[in-house]
Amino acid sequence: MPHQRVQTQVDTVVVGSGPSALLLSFILNGNIPHYSASKPHPDPILRKKLLHSPSLLDIDAADLTSHFEASRLSYSTQALPINVLLDTLLQPLVDTNPGEYESCVEWRHDASRRISHVVLGNSSQPGGQWADNPIAGSRDIGALSYAEMLSLPGYSFEQHFRRAHGDEPLDFYRPPRREVAEYMAAYPSMVNTADSIHSNVTACDISRVENGFLVGSHNIRCRRLVLASGVFSNFISPEPILKPLVHAPRIPVATKPPVLVIGSGFTAADVILSSPPDQKIVHLFKWNSDRPSPLHACHPRAYPEYASVYRRMKLAASQFFGLQAIHSPLRRRKSNPFGDPRNWDSVYEGFPNTLIKDVVRHEDTFLITLQDVDGKVIEREVSSLEYVVGRRGSLTYLNDLDAEEILGSNQNSPTGPEEVSSRTLRRKVEENLEVAPDIFVIGSLTGDSLIRFAYGACVFAAGEIFKRSEQLSRVSPGITPSTSSSSVITPHSSGCFEKDSNNEYIITNGHADLNIDGLPGGRQHNPLN
């Protein structure tokens, strides 16, 4: 990949290059969101309030959303209020009356307000987790969101689809992840922000210095820092008892014993659905009726593939826990409703809440000893492992003091900056998306992972950045928001720069400390905790 020219003195650095980072870059490029009174929102109370706040960079989200809970209209109660606000302005009543109302937001370009910034992402192309495929899952599996909920401003997914295919996407179209990745990769060029986006670049050694921050890995100085690195960058590592399976050799499907899949959510389902139709699966998963798998919310018509996996899990749990009997659709129909040709009864075996007692290697296969909820010991031969019990983000690219300032004594992140979940910063961002002076959080780090709920945090961060940059320009006329300098850097996929004894930057492994400590060797393992 050719060297990229990166600005070394900028107003703002964004760490991460997922959808929220791309969206923020679009706004910082001088694209300002405004409420369009000519396309009024169907909520009369909200409509009246917005007439006094047409620029969405200057809104009081608490005031504008104060009536949402009592409204007769349907507003999300799970996402942050500012994210719900921008979502309903962009797509009014999309959940109950899809397509009935036009967007209430118009984007006005003002080149004079452009903020100098760089977006640093370690994915292979813009798009963050959409760009990479770290599991044995097919990129042709449909996204969880419909196409209209995946769009970014200035160049929508629908526009990209028309450009690629020459026609319109169908209603309620769930594009395959491959298409979403292609859209995200094309987006910066289509909205003229590509010069600010840098891929295959791992930022680290970020510390607070006088008048801002220093990104030590690339010697970039900035006044403001935006964390958009997400909570999905690292898979939780298998425990020591499973390590022999981690590097198991792949053998032909025709002679291959079952694959051991451990996990209860969408990623585990993706692995199962992406396996060859005749591949046998031994599936260990957590079953808790009080906190069910996220797959339980998948309606068979909207998400037939995930509903099918969840049905198999429920059938397995019914055998162990005596749940109300349910019948497999494969016994009533000749084919699977979403066209999967596999015979589930012959290839799938599920084990809820089951312990792994031992793993013994036999040439190219492994004998695993299991203990079910009744204490019964079971043995199964498996060929390999897909351990997909969850993912976490990391803030280890921050200086220890800055990470501590952000995390504090956070009980939701007992392992510190090495393991950050969607809950880690949630309580803090509910109070303020500026989690430390001049440090903002956007994207899934806020606890809202859907693209449709990315807009609010980005608009808040952009509003504060514009305000402070313009204040600085008035105080120091020689400094403008777009002032910057640049130099050439070499992209790298996993390295990180540190200073040696001569104070020069050298490449080191920046991710050596991301593995999660497991149970001591020799102990039995519950892979689902």
N, C-alpha and C positions, 0 to 999 in steps of 0.2 A: 504494500500500500504506500502511495507517495507520502512524503512529509507534508504535514499540515502547518499552515501559518496560524499561530495562536496569539491573541493579544495578551501581553504580559502586564499591562496596567489598564484595568477596566473598573467600571463602577460595580459590577455584580458578577459573581461566579455562581453557576448552577451546577451542582454535583449530581449527575444522573442524566440520562437522555431518553427517558420514557415519555409517554404522552403528556404528562403534566409539565415536564421540562420543555417540550416542544411548544406547548400552549403558552407557557410563560414567555418563552423567547419571542413568540409572535406578538404578544402584547408589548414587550420591551422594545420591539422594533418600531414602535410608534402606532400600533393599531389599538385604538381606544374603544372599549365597549360602551354603548349608550342605550338607554331605554328609549324605544321608539313609540311615541305617543300615537302615531298613525296606525300602529298594530297593537291595540290595547290588550292588556292581560285580562282574562275572564274573571279574575278575583277583583271585585270593585274596591275593596279596602286597600289591597296592594297597589292597584292602579292609581288611586288617589295619592298614596304616599309617594309613589315614584315620580309623579309630576313635579315634585319639588327636588328630585335627585336624578336628573337625566343622565349624568355621568356616573357609570357604575363603579368607577374607581374611588368615588367619594361617598359611598353609601354607609348608612348605619344599619348593619345587618340585623342587629338585635331588635331595633325598632321595626324594621320592615317585616320581620318574621314573627313578631310578638303575638299575632292573632292566628298563626298557622294551626296551632293545636286545637283551637275551637272552631276552625273554619269548616264549612260544609264540603269544601273541596278536599281532595286527597293529596296530602303532602307526606313525604317520607319522615318518619320519626327516628330513623336509624343514622342518617348522615348528619354532618355538621350543618347547623342552620344556614350558614353562608353558602355552603355547597347546594343545599336544597333550594335556596333562593335563586341562584344562578341557573340551576337545572330547570326550574319551572319557568324562568324567563326565556330560556333558550328553546324549551319544548313544553309549552303550556299543556297541562293535563295529559301528558303523553301516556301515562299508565292507564287512564280511564277513557280518554277520548283521543286516541292516536290519530294524528293527521288533521284534526278538526281546526286547530288554531295555528297561525303562523308564529314564527319566532318573534319575540318582542325585543330582541337585541340586534342592533346594527353596529358594525365595526367601522370606525372612521379613522383613516390613516392620516397621521400628522408626523411627517418626517422630522420636524424640529424637536419633537419630544423623544426621539430615539435615545435609548439608554445603552451605553457600551456594555457588553456582557459576553461571556463565553459559557457554553454548555459542554461539560466534560463527561462523556459516558464511556464505560468500558465494554459495552456491547459492540458487536461487529458492525452494526449500522444503527441509525436513529430508530428508536422504538423501545429501548430497554428490554424487558422480558419478552416482548413480542418478537424481537430480532433473533433471539437464541432459542434453541430447542434442547435443553439439557437432559431430558428424559427420553425413554424409549416409547414416546408417544407420537402419533401421527399428526403432522401439521395440517392434515385435511379434516380433522375433527372441528366441528363448528364452534365458534366463540360463544361464550355464555350470553353476551349482549347482542341485541339486534343491530343491524347495520346503522340505523339512524342514531343509535346511542354510542357509536364509536367515532363519530366525526369530530374533527378539530376545526376551528374557524379559518376562513379564507380558502380552504380546499377541502370539501367534505368527502366522506367515504363514497357517497353516491356519485360525485363528480369523478372520483378515481375509478369507480366501477364502470361508468360510461366510457371513460377514456380507455380502459383496458378491454372492455367487452363489446362496446358499441350499443349497449342498451341499458335499460333501467334494472336495478335489482328488484326482486320480487318483494312484496309486502312481508314483513316479519321474517326477513332473511337473516340467518345467522351465518355470516361469512366464515369460511375456514381460516384458521389462524395464519396460514400461509398468505392469504389475501390481505389480512390485517397488517402483517409484517411488511408486505410490499407497499401498502398505503403509507405506513409510518415512515418507511425509508424514502418514499418519494415526496413526502410532505414538505420538508425544509426547502427543497428546490422550488416547489410550486408556490411557496409564499415568501420567497426571497429572504430566508433566514439561514441558508446553508452555511454562510461564512462564519456564523457564530456557533455552529454545531460541530463537535469533534468526537469521533467514534474511535474505538480501540485505544482509549486513553484512560488510564487508571489514576485518578487524583488521590493523593494522600499527603500526610505530614502537613495538614492544614492547621494553622495556629493564629491566634489573635495577636496583632501587632499594633503599633501606634497608627491611628487613623484607619483601621480596617483589619484586613486579614492577609496572610501569606500562604499561598498554596505551594508548599515547599517542594513538592515533586516536580513542579514545572516553573517555579520562580515567578508565579503570577501574583500580583498584588491587586486587592480589590477593597472596596469600602463595605460591600454587603455580600452575604453568603446565603444561598438558598439550597436547602437539603432536599433533593428529589431522587434519592438513591433507592427508595422503596423498601419493601419488607419481603421480597421474594428472590433475593440474589443468591442465597445459599441454602441448599438442602440440609436438613438435620441429618447428621451422620449416623450410620448404624452403630449399635453398641458393640463392644469388643467381641461378644460371643458370636456375632454375625460376620466378623471381619473375614473369615475364610471364604465366604460367599461373595465378597465384594468384587474380587477380580477373577471370578469363575470364568473359564473359557467358554465361548459360544460353540455349540455343536449343532449339527443339522436338525431341523425340526422333526424329520421323520423318525429319528431315534431319540429325540430329546425328552427327558422326563419333565414333569411340571416345573413351571417357573413359580418361585415363591414371591408373592406380592404382599407387601405389608403397608397398610394405609386405609383410611376410611373416607377420603374425600375425592375431589374431582381429579387430582393427579393420579391417584390409584386407579380410578375408573378409566382415565385416558390410557394408562398402560395396558389394562385388560382389553379395552376396545381396540387398541392398536396391534395386539398380538395376532398372529395368523389364526384363522378360524379353527384349525385343528390343534392349536397349542393348548395343552392342559395348564390350568391355573390352580395353585393352592393359595388361597387368599386369607390372610389374617387381618382382622379389623376390629376396631373398638365399637361396641354396641351399647348405647346408653339411651333409654327412652326419654330421659329428661333433657339430654343434650344430643339429639340425633345427628347423624351424618348430614352434611349440607346437601347430600344427594336426595334427601327425603323431600325437599321442596321442589324437585324437578317434576313438572307435570308431564305425563306420558305424551301429550300432543306437542308440547313445546320443546321438550328435551327427551325424546324417546330413548336415545342411547343411554343417557345417565339414569333414567327411570328403570331401564332394563337391568342395569348393574345393581341398583338399589333393591330391586325386587329379588334378585338372587341373594343379596346379603340378608334381606328380611326372611327369605325362605330358610336360609342356614340358621339364622337366629331363632326362628320358630322351632326348629328341631332341638336346639339346646335349651331354650327357655320356656317352651310350651306356649308360644304366642298363638293368637288366633290363627287358625289355618288359612293360608291363602294358596291359590292355585297358580301355577306357572302358566303364562300365556302361551308358552310353547306346547303345552298339552292341549290347548284349545285351538291353536292355529298352526298351519303348516309352515309359516314363515314368520320371522321376526318383524315387528312393525316398522323398523327403520332399515330393513334390508340386510342385516347382519346374518350371514349364513351359518354361524356356528350353532352346534347343538349343545346348549348350555348344560343340560343334565349330564352329558358325558365328559365335558371339558372343565367344568367349574366346581370347585369344592371350597366352601367357606367355613372359617373357624372364628367365631366371635370371642373376644376377650380371652384369648388363648396365650399361655406362656410358652416361650421357647426354653427348653431345659438343656439342650445339647445340640451341637453341630459336629458331625464327623465326616471327613472327606473320604470318598471311595473312588479313586482314580478321577474320572471326569464328573462325578456326581457327588451329592452330599446327602447324608442321612440326618434328618432333623427329628429331634424328639420334642413332642409337644405335650402340654398338660392343659386339658380343657377346664371349664368352669366347675365341673363336678369332680375334678381331681384325676380323671381318667388320662392315662398316658397313651399317646398316639405317635406312631412313627410314619414319616413320609419321605420318599426320595425326591429330591429336587435338583435342578440343573444350575439354577442361577437365582439371583435376588434382585428385586426392584423395591427399594426401601423408600417409600414416599409418604412419610407421616407428617410432613409439613416443611415449610420454608421460613427463613428468617432473613432479615436485613442486617446490615452492619454499619456502625458509625466509627469504625476503627481508623478511618481516614482522617479523623479529627485528632488534634492534640489532646492528651489525656485531660488537661484542665478544662478545655472547651467541651469535651464530651461529658465530663462531670457536671459542668454548668448546665448543660441541656438535660441530662438524665437525672441529676440529683440523686436522692435516695429512692429511686423508682422501684417499687416492689414488683412492677410488671416486667422488669428486665433484670432478674437476679444475676445474670451473667455479665451485666454491663453492656458496653458498646458492641461486644462481639455477637450478641444475639438480640435483635430488635424485632418485635412483632407489631401487629396492628394495634395492640393494646398499650404498647410501651409509652407512647407520647399522647395517648388519647385524652387523658384527663388534663394534661397541660395545654393541648391545643384547643380544648373546649373553652379555656379561659383566654388564650391568645395564640395565634398562629406564629407570632414572633416569640420563639421559645427561649431566646437570649438576645441581648442587644445586637441588632442588625443581623440576626440569624433567623431565617424563615423556613418553615416546613410546608411542603406541598406534596401531592400525590398520596400514595398508600401509606406513607409515614404518618399521615394525619389519622389513619384508621378507616378512611374511605377509599376503596380500591377500584371502584368502577370509573371509567373514563367520564361518564356523564356527571359524576360528582367531583371531578377534578377542578372545575372552573372557579368555584368560589375561593378556594385557597390561593389560586393563581392570581385572581383579580385583587384579593387583599394584599398579597405580597407586592404585586406590581404597583398598586396604589401607593403603598408606603415608600417603595423605591423611587417612584416618580416624584413624590412630595419631597423627600429628603434630598434628592439630587437637584431639584429645582431650587430648594432653599439654599443649598451649597453654592449654586451658580449665582444667586443673588448676593451672597456674602462674599464670594470670591469670583469676580467676573471673569477671570482668566480660565476658570475651570467650567467646562460644559459637560452635560451628561454623556455626550458622545465622544469625549476626549479619551484617547487610548494610544498605546504603542504595541508593537507586535514583534514576534520572532518566530523562527521555524522550530518545530518540535517533531520528534519521531513518535508516531503512535505505537503503543505497545499494549498487548492484550491482558497481561496479568502482572506486570512489573510495578515497582514503586521506587521512587528515588529517595535516597537518604544521603546525608552528608558524611563524607569520610573525614579523616583527621586533617586533611588539607582543605576542608570546607568546600569540597567539590561534590557535585551530585552524581551518585552512582545508582545503578539499578539493583534492587533487591526484591525478594519475594514479599509482596505486601499482604499476602493472604495466609501466611503460615499459622496464624493464631485464630483462624475462623472455625476450626473443627470443635465440636461440642464434646466435652468430656463425657464418657460413658460410665457404666457401672464397672467396678473392678473385675478383672478377668476371673473366670470360673464361676461367677454368680449366675443364677437363672435370670432370664430377661423377659420382661413384659414389653414387647416392642411398641405397644400402643400408648404407653404413658408419656 
